[in-house]
Amino acid sequence: MNDTNLKELLEQLHQVLEKTDSVDPETLNQVRELDQEVNRLLESGSQGDEFDNVVDQARAVETRFAVDHPVAERFLREIIETLSKVGI
């Protein structure tokens, strides 16, 4: 798994969100939880169902961003693609 790429994407997502005033607290919390889950998976080396759960979690956040935050959505899409490639 490309740990560095995922961490960079998550960092870029956080940077975009810091510059955005209109993100609600619930969505920010979902992003923080996603970040924690991705980092936990990277550290543990887990695969399979755990990756599927994290991908589902990322898709839920992506859906919230689709209309109001297209730049953040792009980073989430890249995170989902990267997780999907390695979470066989």
N, CA, C and O atoms as CSV, one atom per row, in Angstrom:
chain,resi,resn,atom,element,x,y,z
A,1,MET,N,N,0.843,-1.180,0.000
A,1,MET,CA,C,0.000,0.000,0.000
A,1,MET,C,C,0.884,1.237,0.000
A,1,MET,O,O,1.935,1.268,0.640
A,2,ASN,N,N,0.453,2.229,-0.709
A,2,ASN,CA,C,1.214,3.459,-0.761
A,2,ASN,C,C,0.792,4.365,0.400
A,2,ASN,O,O,-0.046,5.253,0.247
A,3,ASP,N,N,1.395,4.115,1.555
A,3,ASP,CA,C,1.058,4.860,2.774
A,3,ASP,C,C,1.251,6.357,2.587
A,3,ASP,O,O,0.418,7.160,3.005
A,4,THR,N,N,2.356,6.720,1.955
A,4,THR,CA,C,2.686,8.129,1.785
A,4,THR,C,C,1.622,8.836,0.965
A,4,THR,O,O,1.208,9.944,1.305
A,5,ASN,N,N,1.177,8.204,-0.112
A,5,ASN,CA,C,0.163,8.803,-0.971
A,5,ASN,C,C,-1.133,9.041,-0.204
A,5,ASN,O,O,-1.719,10.120,-0.297
A,6,LEU,N,N,-1.580,8.053,0.546
A,6,LEU,CA,C,-2.810,8.209,1.324
A,6,LEU,C,C,-2.669,9.306,2.371
A,6,LEU,O,O,-3.575,10.121,2.549
A,7,LYS,N,N,-1.551,9.327,3.051
A,7,LYS,CA,C,-1.337,10.358,4.072
A,7,LYS,C,C,-1.298,11.754,3.452
A,7,LYS,O,O,-1.815,12.711,4.029
A,8,GLU,N,N,-0.680,11.864,2.273
A,8,GLU,CA,C,-0.634,13.153,1.586
A,8,GLU,C,C,-2.032,13.594,1.161
A,8,GLU,O,O,-2.388,14.764,1.303
A,9,LEU,N,N,-2.824,12.654,0.639
A,9,LEU,CA,C,-4.191,12.984,0.237
A,9,LEU,C,C,-5.021,13.432,1.431
A,9,LEU,O,O,-5.778,14.398,1.338
A,10,LEU,N,N,-4.882,12.740,2.541
A,10,LEU,CA,C,-5.615,13.130,3.749
A,10,LEU,C,C,-5.179,14.511,4.232
A,10,LEU,O,O,-6.010,15.318,4.650
A,11,GLU,N,N,-3.890,14.778,4.175
A,11,GLU,CA,C,-3.383,16.093,4.582
A,11,GLU,C,C,-3.927,17.183,3.662
A,11,GLU,O,O,-4.326,18.250,4.130
A,12,GLN,N,N,-3.945,16.922,2.359
A,12,GLN,CA,C,-4.485,17.896,1.413
A,12,GLN,C,C,-5.970,18.135,1.668
A,12,GLN,O,O,-6.447,19.266,1.580
A,13,LEU,N,N,-6.688,17.079,1.979
A,13,LEU,CA,C,-8.107,17.212,2.294
A,13,LEU,C,C,-8.294,18.108,3.519
A,13,LEU,O,O,-9.150,18.993,3.517
A,14,HIS,N,N,-7.504,17.881,4.550
A,14,HIS,CA,C,-7.591,18.716,5.757
A,14,HIS,C,C,-7.266,20.180,5.441
A,14,HIS,O,O,-7.914,21.086,5.966
A,15,GLN,N,N,-6.271,20.412,4.591
A,15,GLN,CA,C,-5.909,21.782,4.225
A,15,GLN,C,C,-7.052,22.482,3.496
A,15,GLN,O,O,-7.335,23.654,3.747
A,16,VAL,N,N,-7.702,21.757,2.595
A,16,VAL,CA,C,-8.844,22.331,1.874
A,16,VAL,C,C,-9.960,22.675,2.849
A,16,VAL,O,O,-10.568,23.741,2.757
A,17,LEU,N,N,-10.225,21.776,3.775
A,17,LEU,CA,C,-11.311,21.995,4.731
A,17,LEU,C,C,-11.023,23.155,5.674
A,17,LEU,O,O,-11.940,23.868,6.083
A,18,GLU,N,N,-9.745,23.349,6.022
A,18,GLU,CA,C,-9.379,24.468,6.892
A,18,GLU,C,C,-9.666,25.815,6.231
A,18,GLU,O,O,-9.915,26.809,6.914
A,19,LYS,N,N,-9.630,25.839,4.907
A,19,LYS,CA,C,-9.865,27.077,4.165
A,19,LYS,C,C,-11.343,27.278,3.837
A,19,LYS,O,O,-11.723,28.297,3.260
A,20,THR,N,N,-12.164,26.315,4.203
A,20,THR,CA,C,-13.585,26.366,3.882
A,20,THR,C,C,-14.386,26.640,5.144
A,20,THR,O,O,-14.289,25.904,6.127
A,21,ASP,N,N,-15.172,27.695,5.109
A,21,ASP,CA,C,-15.967,28.073,6.278
A,21,ASP,C,C,-17.295,27.334,6.372
A,21,ASP,O,O,-17.888,27.260,7.448
A,22,SER,N,N,-17.761,26.792,5.268
A,22,SER,CA,C,-19.128,26.277,5.227
A,22,SER,C,C,-19.257,24.775,5.491
A,22,SER,O,O,-20.295,24.187,5.185
A,23,VAL,N,N,-18.235,24.155,6.046
A,23,VAL,CA,C,-18.324,22.724,6.346
A,23,VAL,C,C,-18.907,22.559,7.745
A,23,VAL,O,O,-18.400,23.121,8.716
A,24,ASP,N,N,-19.980,21.777,7.829
A,24,ASP,CA,C,-20.650,21.609,9.117
A,24,ASP,C,C,-19.840,20.703,10.050
A,24,ASP,O,O,-19.048,19.886,9.581
A,25,PRO,N,N,-20.031,20.840,11.351
A,25,PRO,CA,C,-19.262,20.068,12.332
A,25,PRO,C,C,-19.396,18.550,12.164
A,25,PRO,O,O,-18.429,17.819,12.380
A,26,GLU,N,N,-20.563,18.080,11.788
A,26,GLU,CA,C,-20.753,16.634,11.610
A,26,GLU,C,C,-19.874,16.098,10.482
A,26,GLU,O,O,-19.285,15.024,10.603
A,27,THR,N,N,-19.790,16.847,9.390
A,27,THR,CA,C,-18.955,16.430,8.269
A,27,THR,C,C,-17.486,16.460,8.660
A,27,THR,O,O,-16.734,15.547,8.321
A,28,LEU,N,N,-17.072,17.506,9.371
A,28,LEU,CA,C,-15.684,17.570,9.844
A,28,LEU,C,C,-15.362,16.386,10.744
A,28,LEU,O,O,-14.265,15.830,10.673
A,29,ASN,N,N,-16.297,16.002,11.580
A,29,ASN,CA,C,-16.108,14.850,12.448
A,29,ASN,C,C,-15.968,13.574,11.625
A,29,ASN,O,O,-15.137,12.722,11.941
A,30,GLN,N,N,-16.769,13.433,10.573
A,30,GLN,CA,C,-16.665,12.258,9.709
A,30,GLN,C,C,-15.291,12.190,9.045
A,30,GLN,O,O,-14.716,11.110,8.913
A,31,VAL,N,N,-14.773,13.330,8.633
A,31,VAL,CA,C,-13.451,13.365,8.004
A,31,VAL,C,C,-12.378,12.977,9.014
A,31,VAL,O,O,-11.457,12.230,8.683
A,32,ARG,N,N,-12.488,13.475,10.237
A,32,ARG,CA,C,-11.513,13.112,11.278
A,32,ARG,C,C,-11.553,11.607,11.557
A,32,ARG,O,O,-10.513,10.962,11.692
A,33,GLU,N,N,-12.757,11.064,11.641
A,33,GLU,CA,C,-12.900,9.621,11.877
A,33,GLU,C,C,-12.316,8.817,10.720
A,33,GLU,O,O,-11.660,7.798,10.935
A,34,LEU,N,N,-12.556,9.276,9.496
A,34,LEU,CA,C,-11.994,8.604,8.328
A,34,LEU,C,C,-10.470,8.624,8.387
A,34,LEU,O,O,-9.820,7.608,8.139
A,35,ASP,N,N,-9.912,9.768,8.709
A,35,ASP,CA,C,-8.462,9.907,8.831
A,35,ASP,C,C,-7.914,8.926,9.867
A,35,ASP,O,O,-6.912,8.254,9.621
A,36,GLN,N,N,-8.563,8.846,11.014
A,36,GLN,CA,C,-8.119,7.929,12.068
A,36,GLN,C,C,-8.192,6.477,11.608
A,36,GLN,O,O,-7.284,5.691,11.880
A,37,GLU,N,N,-9.262,6.121,10.916
A,37,GLU,CA,C,-9.422,4.743,10.444
A,37,GLU,C,C,-8.370,4.384,9.401
A,37,GLU,O,O,-7.799,3.294,9.441
A,38,VAL,N,N,-8.115,5.293,8.471
A,38,VAL,CA,C,-7.097,5.035,7.451
A,38,VAL,C,C,-5.739,4.854,8.113
A,38,VAL,O,O,-5.006,3.924,7.778
A,39,ASN,N,N,-5.399,5.728,9.046
A,39,ASN,CA,C,-4.108,5.602,9.733
A,39,ASN,C,C,-4.020,4.311,10.544
A,39,ASN,O,O,-2.964,3.681,10.601
A,40,ARG,N,N,-5.119,3.923,11.164
A,40,ARG,CA,C,-5.140,2.668,11.919
A,40,ARG,C,C,-4.896,1.479,10.985
A,40,ARG,O,O,-4.135,0.571,11.320
A,41,LEU,N,N,-5.537,1.484,9.823
A,41,LEU,CA,C,-5.347,0.397,8.865
A,41,LEU,C,C,-3.922,0.370,8.327
A,41,LEU,O,O,-3.344,-0.700,8.139
A,42,LEU,N,N,-3.364,1.540,8.081
A,42,LEU,CA,C,-1.990,1.599,7.588
A,42,LEU,C,C,-1.017,1.029,8.613
A,42,LEU,O,O,-0.077,0.316,8.261
A,43,GLU,N,N,-1.247,1.346,9.870
A,43,GLU,CA,C,-0.357,0.865,10.928
A,43,GLU,C,C,-0.501,-0.635,11.160
A,43,GLU,O,O,0.483,-1.326,11.422
A,44,SER,N,N,-1.729,-1.134,11.063
A,44,SER,CA,C,-1.965,-2.551,11.364
A,44,SER,C,C,-1.747,-3.454,10.161
A,44,SER,O,O,-1.551,-4.659,10.316
A,45,GLY,N,N,-1.778,-2.876,8.957
A,45,GLY,CA,C,-1.623,-3.691,7.758
A,45,GLY,C,C,-2.851,-4.531,7.444
A,45,GLY,O,O,-2.759,-5.497,6.686
A,46,SER,N,N,-3.988,-4.183,8.009
A,46,SER,CA,C,-5.225,-4.933,7.790
A,46,SER,C,C,-5.686,-4.811,6.348
A,46,SER,O,O,-5.359,-3.852,5.648
A,47,GLN,N,N,-6.462,-5.817,5.917
A,47,GLN,CA,C,-7.018,-5.807,4.569
A,47,GLN,C,C,-8.407,-6.405,4.593
A,47,GLN,O,O,-8.928,-6.746,5.655
A,48,GLY,N,N,-9.009,-6.531,3.419
A,48,GLY,CA,C,-10.302,-7.192,3.297
A,48,GLY,C,C,-11.453,-6.348,3.778
A,48,GLY,O,O,-11.622,-5.204,3.356
A,49,ASP,N,N,-12.256,-6.928,4.677
A,49,ASP,CA,C,-13.481,-6.273,5.142
A,49,ASP,C,C,-13.217,-4.923,5.798
A,49,ASP,O,O,-14.016,-3.997,5.659
A,50,GLU,N,N,-12.109,-4.808,6.506
A,50,GLU,CA,C,-11.811,-3.532,7.163
A,50,GLU,C,C,-11.610,-2.424,6.133
A,50,GLU,O,O,-12.054,-1.294,6.335
A,51,PHE,N,N,-10.936,-2.752,5.027
A,51,PHE,CA,C,-10.769,-1.766,3.967
A,51,PHE,C,C,-12.110,-1.416,3.341
A,51,PHE,O,O,-12.377,-0.251,3.046
A,52,ASP,N,N,-12.951,-2.419,3.140
A,52,ASP,CA,C,-14.277,-2.164,2.577
A,52,ASP,C,C,-15.056,-1.190,3.447
A,52,ASP,O,O,-15.728,-0.293,2.937
A,53,ASN,N,N,-14.967,-1.367,4.758
A,53,ASN,CA,C,-15.670,-0.470,5.679
A,53,ASN,C,C,-15.147,0.962,5.581
A,53,ASN,O,O,-15.924,1.916,5.611
A,54,VAL,N,N,-13.837,1.104,5.464
A,54,VAL,CA,C,-13.246,2.439,5.362
A,54,VAL,C,C,-13.616,3.077,4.023
A,54,VAL,O,O,-13.878,4.278,3.958
A,55,VAL,N,N,-13.636,2.277,2.957
A,55,VAL,CA,C,-14.045,2.799,1.650
A,55,VAL,C,C,-15.493,3.274,1.713
A,55,VAL,O,O,-15.819,4.340,1.190
A,56,ASP,N,N,-16.357,2.493,2.347
A,56,ASP,CA,C,-17.758,2.906,2.511
A,56,ASP,C,C,-17.859,4.206,3.302
A,56,ASP,O,O,-18.657,5.085,2.974
A,57,GLN,N,N,-17.051,4.314,4.334
A,57,GLN,CA,C,-17.027,5.528,5.156
A,57,GLN,C,C,-16.586,6.727,4.305
A,57,GLN,O,O,-17.169,7.806,4.402
A,58,ALA,N,N,-15.566,6.536,3.481
A,58,ALA,CA,C,-15.080,7.611,2.611
A,58,ALA,C,C,-16.140,8.004,1.586
A,58,ALA,O,O,-16.300,9.186,1.281
A,59,ARG,N,N,-16.858,7.028,1.059
A,59,ARG,CA,C,-17.919,7.330,0.084
A,59,ARG,C,C,-19.041,8.151,0.722
A,59,ARG,O,O,-19.619,9.025,0.076
A,60,ALA,N,N,-19.340,7.872,1.971
A,60,ALA,CA,C,-20.381,8.638,2.668
A,60,ALA,C,C,-19.969,10.102,2.797
A,60,ALA,O,O,-20.788,11.003,2.609
A,61,VAL,N,N,-18.706,10.333,3.117
A,61,VAL,CA,C,-18.213,11.707,3.229
A,61,VAL,C,C,-18.181,12.355,1.842
A,61,VAL,O,O,-18.545,13.521,1.687
A,62,GLU,N,N,-17.748,11.600,0.848
A,62,GLU,CA,C,-17.689,12.126,-0.520
A,62,GLU,C,C,-19.069,12.597,-0.977
A,62,GLU,O,O,-19.191,13.647,-1.608
A,63,THR,N,N,-20.087,11.836,-0.665
A,63,THR,CA,C,-21.452,12.197,-1.040
A,63,THR,C,C,-21.854,13.533,-0.429
A,63,THR,O,O,-22.519,14.342,-1.076
A,64,ARG,N,N,-21.457,13.760,0.797
A,64,ARG,CA,C,-21.784,15.032,1.468
A,64,ARG,C,C,-21.088,16.215,0.791
A,64,ARG,O,O,-21.618,17.326,0.779
A,65,PHE,N,N,-19.899,15.973,0.227
A,65,PHE,CA,C,-19.123,17.042,-0.393
A,65,PHE,C,C,-19.469,17.272,-1.858
A,65,PHE,O,O,-19.097,18.307,-2.411
A,66,ALA,N,N,-20.154,16.364,-2.491
A,66,ALA,CA,C,-20.337,16.377,-3.942
A,66,ALA,C,C,-20.801,17.725,-4.489
A,66,ALA,O,O,-20.275,18.189,-5.500
A,67,VAL,N,N,-21.746,18.341,-3.860
A,67,VAL,CA,C,-22.308,19.585,-4.378
A,67,VAL,C,C,-21.590,20.816,-3.835
A,67,VAL,O,O,-21.231,21.715,-4.596
A,68,ASP,N,N,-21.384,20.856,-2.542
A,68,ASP,CA,C,-20.887,22.079,-1.906
A,68,ASP,C,C,-19.372,22.226,-1.875
A,68,ASP,O,O,-18.863,23.342,-1.771
A,69,HIS,N,N,-18.650,21.123,-1.963
A,69,HIS,CA,C,-17.190,21.172,-1.803
A,69,HIS,C,C,-16.500,20.283,-2.844
A,69,HIS,O,O,-15.929,19.251,-2.492
A,70,PRO,N,N,-16.549,20.677,-4.118
A,70,PRO,CA,C,-16.004,19.822,-5.178
A,70,PRO,C,C,-14.503,19.550,-5.058
A,70,PRO,O,O,-14.045,18.479,-5.457
A,71,VAL,N,N,-13.737,20.483,-4.522
A,71,VAL,CA,C,-12.294,20.241,-4.370
A,71,VAL,C,C,-12.058,19.157,-3.325
A,71,VAL,O,O,-11.256,18.248,-3.540
A,72,ALA,N,N,-12.747,19.251,-2.208
A,72,ALA,CA,C,-12.621,18.227,-1.170
A,72,ALA,C,C,-13.108,16.881,-1.689
A,72,ALA,O,O,-12.537,15.840,-1.364
A,73,GLU,N,N,-14.154,16.904,-2.490
A,73,GLU,CA,C,-14.670,15.652,-3.055
A,73,GLU,C,C,-13.605,14.972,-3.919
A,73,GLU,O,O,-13.478,13.748,-3.900
A,74,ARG,N,N,-12.847,15.757,-4.667
A,74,ARG,CA,C,-11.798,15.191,-5.523
A,74,ARG,C,C,-10.763,14.438,-4.685
A,74,ARG,O,O,-10.336,13.347,-5.064
A,75,PHE,N,N,-10.365,15.004,-3.565
A,75,PHE,CA,C,-9.397,14.322,-2.702
A,75,PHE,C,C,-9.991,13.040,-2.130
A,75,PHE,O,O,-9.312,12.016,-2.047
A,76,LEU,N,N,-11.249,13.099,-1.739
A,76,LEU,CA,C,-11.903,11.893,-1.222
A,76,LEU,C,C,-11.985,10.815,-2.294
A,76,LEU,O,O,-11.782,9.637,-2.004
A,77,ARG,N,N,-12.278,11.206,-3.526
A,77,ARG,CA,C,-12.342,10.239,-4.619
A,77,ARG,C,C,-10.980,9.563,-4.811
A,77,ARG,O,O,-10.913,8.352,-5.017
A,78,GLU,N,N,-9.904,10.338,-4.746
A,78,GLU,CA,C,-8.559,9.770,-4.873
A,78,GLU,C,C,-8.249,8.825,-3.711
A,78,GLU,O,O,-7.632,7.779,-3.907
A,79,ILE,N,N,-8.674,9.190,-2.514
A,79,ILE,CA,C,-8.474,8.323,-1.347
A,79,ILE,C,C,-9.220,7.014,-1.551
A,79,ILE,O,O,-8.678,5.942,-1.283
A,80,ILE,N,N,-10.458,7.095,-2.021
A,80,ILE,CA,C,-11.264,5.895,-2.263
A,80,ILE,C,C,-10.605,5.012,-3.310
A,80,ILE,O,O,-10.518,3.797,-3.128
A,81,GLU,N,N,-10.140,5.606,-4.403
A,81,GLU,CA,C,-9.481,4.829,-5.454
A,81,GLU,C,C,-8.233,4.136,-4.927
A,81,GLU,O,O,-7.996,2.967,-5.233
A,82,THR,N,N,-7.442,4.842,-4.145
A,82,THR,CA,C,-6.220,4.253,-3.595
A,82,THR,C,C,-6.546,3.114,-2.642
A,82,THR,O,O,-5.918,2.057,-2.701
A,83,LEU,N,N,-7.516,3.319,-1.769
A,83,LEU,CA,C,-7.919,2.253,-0.845
A,83,LEU,C,C,-8.470,1.051,-1.600
A,83,LEU,O,O,-8.188,-0.092,-1.238
A,84,SER,N,N,-9.248,1.299,-2.639
A,84,SER,CA,C,-9.843,0.204,-3.409
A,84,SER,C,C,-8.780,-0.639,-4.098
A,84,SER,O,O,-8.932,-1.854,-4.221
A,85,LYS,N,N,-7.718,-0.009,-4.540
A,85,LYS,CA,C,-6.647,-0.737,-5.227
A,85,LYS,C,C,-5.892,-1.674,-4.293
A,85,LYS,O,O,-5.406,-2.721,-4.724
A,86,VAL,N,N,-5.790,-1.311,-3.033
A,86,VAL,CA,C,-4.971,-2.101,-2.115
A,86,VAL,C,C,-5.772,-2.972,-1.170
A,86,VAL,O,O,-5.208,-3.868,-0.541
A,87,GLY,N,N,-7.048,-2.741,-1.052
A,87,GLY,CA,C,-7.861,-3.475,-0.089
A,87,GLY,C,C,-8.528,-4.704,-0.659
A,87,GLY,O,O,-9.685,-4.984,-0.345
A,88,ILE,N,N,-7.839,-5.423,-1.469
A,88,ILE,CA,C,-8.379,-6.599,-2.163
A,88,ILE,C,C,-8.879,-7.631,-1.185
A,88,ILE,O,O,-9.366,-8.685,-1.595
